[in-house]
Structure formats: structure tokens, C-alpha cells
Amino acid sequence: MPTSIITIKHKLDSHLGDTLTVVAQAGRKKVTKRRGVLRETFPAVFVVDLDQRQNNFKHVSYSYTDLLTKNIALKFDDKAET
């Protein structure tokens, strides 16, 4: 697992446009899974365009600290987990 926010951002920059699944902790025992495409990275957050057939909203953004603290996990199609 990457150990700094800068490392996480650089790793995500190499996956721009790739399809992924975001697994997020939504509560004490609840986990949500959302499929989409990694669209943009910014200094503090990254944006995922969601699959409209499965979700009610178009975009979702997460901070790099969510990955660092393991509040979310990213699984890219046909690639290793980030």
C-alpha cells in the first residue's frame, strides 16, 4: 500500500480513464460498491464518473486520505488492487 498522499495521487494519475469498483465503508457493518471510471485527479481529491444504470448520481469524489486510512478500496478491472 502506498504510504503517502503524493504516492497515491501519482498512482491514480496512471489509471485515469480506467474502469474501477469503489468499495466504501458506509456504516458499522455496511459496505457500498460502486462501479465507474476514474475521471480526474486534483491535489486533494479524485473524481469517479459512476455507471448510471446502477447509481442515482453522476459523479462521486473521494479524498486520498480515504485510501490512506482504508475507508475505501479501489479495484481496477484486470489489474491489482490499489
N, C-alpha and C positions, 0 to 999 in steps of 0.2 A: 504494500500500500504506500502511496506517496506520502511524504512526511511534511510537506509544506504546501501552502496555498498556491504559490507560484508554480510548483511542480505539477499540481493538479490542473491548473489552468493550461499549461503547455501541453499536457497530455490530452486534455479535451480539445484544444486547438487542432490537434492532428486528427480528430474524429468528426470535425464539422461536416454536416450533411449525412452522417451515418444514422441508421435506424437503431433505436435502443429501447430498452424497457427500464423504467424507473420504479424501483421498489422502495416505498417510503413508509416509515412508521407513522401511523395515523392515530395512535392511541395506545393504551396499555397493552392490549392483545390484538390490535387491528393493524393490518398491513394493506396498503393500496398499491396496485400495479398499474402503471400507465405506459402505453406504447406511443412512440413518436419519433421525431427526427431532431437531432441536435442542430439548432439553427444558428445561434450566435453565442459568443463569449464576451463578457465585459470584465472590467477589473475586479468586480466583487461578486458577480452572478453570471449564470449561463441560462439560456432560454431554450426550451424544448417545444416544438410545434407538435401538438397532440393529434392522434388519429381521431377524426371527427365522428367516426362510426361508434367509437367506444366511450367518448368523453363529451361532456356538455360544454366545455370551454375550449378555446382555440390554442392558447399558449399557457405555459407554466414556467416560472423561473425558480431557480434554486441557487443558494449561495455555495461557494466552495467549502465553507466550513461545515455544511451539511454532509458532504462527503468525508471530510476530515474527521468529524465526530461520529461517523457511521449512522447518521439519522436517515440517510438514503443510500441506496446502492444502485449502480448503473450496470446494465448488462447489454453489451453491444451484440448485434446479430453476428454469429460466426466468428466471434473474437473473444478474447479473455475478458474477465470481469474487471471493472475499474473500481 
